[in-house]
Amino acid sequence: MKSPSNQEERPYEYRRESALVEDFIGHLAVTSPWGSVKVMIEFFYARGRTDVVALGDGGELIAFEAKLSRWRDALHQAYRNRCFAHRTYVVLPQAAAETAVQHEAEFRRRGVGLVVVSSQGVREALDAEWSAPWQEWLSQIAASKILGETDVA
């Protein structure tokens, strides 16, 4: 009897983080747990680089850190993004999310949510705590960049 291939065992896994981010953004364009959002890839600021930042209709900034498997690294980065975002999430493929969700207390302690990307779309596995950005000026820069305003630092 022939054993199933890796692809059959895990039909919707990724080889590169960029492919995960691309799928995530594609799903957001169709349906989003956060409503209609405008998206920017790779927001650079003094503390690092955020994979995806979304701006909601009401002006809410949502930061997303995507990883293929290293959810703890993503959790640390996502927490750091609270300096400019109202909500922040770790984005993982299904298999990695199954492990990460077992550590819900770590996510809750930091106010960070968890998003799962699969063939069915995007699902919010753990909601993120809303909070005012720690550095409002940085939040304004991120929002301006998403909106394509040219007079931003």
Residue pairs with C-beta under 8 A, 6 or more apart in sequence:
10 94
10 95
11 119
12 93
12 94
12 118
12 119
13 93
13 94
13 95
14 20
14 23
14 68
14 93
16 68
17 51
17 66
17 67
17 68
20 66
20 68
20 91
20 93
20 117
21 41
21 51
21 52
21 66
21 91
23 117
24 52
24 64
24 66
24 91
24 115
24 117
24 122
25 39
25 41
25 52
27 117
27 121
27 122
28 37
28 39
28 54
28 122
30 121
31 121
31 122
32 54
32 122
33 115
33 122
33 123
33 124
34 54
34 56
34 60
34 62
34 87
35 56
35 57
36 56
36 57
37 54
37 55
37 56
37 57
37 62
38 54
38 55
38 146
38 147
39 52
39 53
39 54
39 55
39 146
40 52
40 53
40 54
40 55
40 142
40 145
40 146
41 51
41 52
42 49
42 50
42 51
43 49
43 50
43 53
43 63
43 84
43 142
43 145
45 83
45 84
45 138
45 141
45 142
47 80
47 83
48 77
48 80
50 63
50 64
50 65
50 77
50 81
50 85
51 64
51 65
51 66
51 91
52 63
52 64
52 66
52 91
53 61
53 62
53 63
53 64
53 85
53 142
53 146
54 61
54 62
54 64
54 146
55 61
55 62
55 142
55 143
55 146
55 147
56 62
59 143
60 86
60 87
60 130
61 84
61 85
61 86
61 87
61 133
61 139
61 142
61 143
62 85
62 86
62 87
62 88
62 89
62 128
63 78
63 81
63 82
63 84
63 85
63 87
63 88
63 89
64 78
64 88
64 89
64 90
64 91
64 115
65 74
65 75
65 77
65 78
65 81
65 88
65 89
65 90
65 91
66 74
66 90
66 91
66 92
67 73
67 74
67 90
67 91
67 92
67 96
68 92
68 93
68 96
69 92
69 95
69 96
71 90
71 92
71 96
71 97
71 99
71 100
71 103
72 106
74 90
74 91
74 92
75 90
75 100
75 106
75 107
75 110
75 112
78 88
78 89
78 90
78 110
78 112
79 88
79 110
79 111
79 112
81 88
82 88
82 111
82 112
82 131
82 133
82 134
83 133
83 134
83 135
83 138
84 133
84 134
84 135
84 138
84 139
84 141
84 142
85 133
85 139
85 142
86 130
86 131
86 132
86 133
86 139
87 113
87 128
87 129
87 130
87 131
88 111
88 112
88 113
88 128
89 112
89 113
89 114
89 115
89 124
89 128
90 100
90 107
90 112
90 113
90 114
90 115
91 115
91 117
92 100
92 114
92 115
92 116
92 117
93 116
93 117
93 118
94 116
94 117
94 118
97 114
97 116
97 125
100 107
100 114
101 114
101 125
101 126
104 126
107 113
107 114
107 126
108 126
108 129
111 128
111 129
111 131
112 126
112 128
112 129
113 124
113 125
113 126
113 127
113 128
113 129
114 124
114 125
114 126
115 122
115 123
115 124
115 125
116 122
116 123
116 125
133 139
141 152
141 153
144 151
144 152
145 152
